Amino acid sequence: MHAAQLADTLAAQSLFADCEADELSDIILRGYHRSYKRDQEMMAQGDEGDSLFIVLSGLARVSMVAANGREIVLDYAEPGSVLGEIAFLDGGERTASVHAIDPVEALCLSRAAFDEIVARRPGLSTRLLRAMARRLRQNNEVIEADRAYTSGPRLARFLLRLMITGDEGLPAVGEGGQLKLAISQGELGSFAGMSREQINRQLSAWADSGIIGLKGGRVSITDREALMDVAEAW
């Protein structure tokens, strides 16, 4: 893999999105590849975080267990996502668990290798701080939305986040409003913070209105504009 290929793979909001070509080359040179099978655990909540992962291919599920024992699905990591950076940077425990949904190929970087890169590339620290600030701003916006929006708009926002999109954020050509994965109503509830009954009731109402399609338990978005209107409703 070359620096340009890694740059193209990295998500816009990832920790290394602002890195220069020589910095990415160092990451590739000092990193190592790992392969994970479907359903294999990539990292576990509470473990020591001495490495981070850049997803190169596949899809992974990021979740955590709250103090009350409830599992909360935080996100779904696509190619370009960086995983494990919190514990990696602060030296604490993993804040979440990650399981491969599909077979995953990842580029891994140890903390020792990262420290060597930062020592050689002092400008990298500033770029990483800028990226972390951007991530914090985005997380604040998500928290604000979760508290401000009622269950219907909140579910609509999560469905739009899971929708397969192209480079411009629009529905990908030929995907027909499909989501990134065949997600169960129970897991969708964990992702959106809603009960299974609430999910079932809301999806049925949207299917009757032609906003979504329900076939074989799989959700597809048939009227993206209408769902966006719902997502922005208070």
Rosetta blueprint (number, residue, H / E / L):
1 M L
2 H L
3 A H
4 A H
5 Q H
6 L H
7 A H
8 D H
9 T H
10 L L
11 A L
12 A L
13 Q L
14 S L
15 L L
16 F L
17 A L
18 D L
19 C L
20 E L
21 A H
22 D H
23 E H
24 L H
25 S H
26 D H
27 I H
28 I H
29 L H
30 R H
31 G L
32 Y E
33 H E
34 R E
35 S E
36 Y E
37 K L
38 R L
39 D L
40 Q L
41 E E
42 M E
43 M E
44 A L
45 Q L
46 G L
47 D L
48 E E
49 G L
50 D L
51 S E
52 L E
53 F E
54 I E
55 V E
56 L E
57 S E
58 G L
59 L L
60 A E
61 R E
62 V E
63 S E
64 M E
65 V E
66 A L
67 A L
68 N L
69 G L
70 R L
71 E E
72 I E
73 V E
74 L E
75 D E
76 Y E
77 A E
78 E L
79 P L
80 G L
81 S L
82 V E
83 L E
84 G L
85 E H
86 I H
87 A H
88 F H
89 L H
90 D H
91 G L
92 G L
93 E E
94 R L
95 T L
96 A L
97 S E
98 V E
99 H E
100 A E
101 I L
102 D L
103 P L
104 V E
105 E E
106 A E
107 L E
108 C E
109 L E
110 S E
111 R H
112 A H
113 A H
114 F H
115 D H
116 E H
117 I H
118 V H
119 A H
120 R H
121 R L
122 P L
123 G H
124 L H
125 S H
126 T H
127 R H
128 L H
129 L H
130 R H
131 A H
132 M H
133 A H
134 R H
135 R H
136 L H
137 R H
138 Q H
139 N H
140 N H
141 E H
142 V H
143 I H
144 E H
145 A H
146 D H
147 R H
148 A H
149 Y L
150 T L
151 S H
152 G H
153 P H
154 R H
155 L H
156 A H
157 R H
158 F H
159 L H
160 L H
161 R H
162 L H
163 M E
164 I L
165 T E
166 G L
167 D L
168 E L
169 G L
170 L L
171 P E
172 A L
173 V L
174 G L
175 E L
176 G L
177 G L
178 Q E
179 L E
180 K L
181 L L
182 A L
183 I L
184 S L
185 Q H
186 G H
187 E H
188 L H
189 G H
190 S H
191 F H
192 A H
193 G L
194 M L
195 S L
196 R H
197 E H
198 Q H
199 I H
200 N H
201 R H
202 Q H
203 L H
204 S H
205 A H
206 W H
207 A H
208 D H
209 S L
210 G L
211 I L
212 I E
213 G E
214 L E
215 K E
216 G L
217 G L
218 R E
219 V E
220 S E
221 I E
222 T L
223 D L
224 R H
225 E H
226 A H
227 L H
228 M H
229 D H
230 V H
231 A H
232 E L
233 A L
234 W L
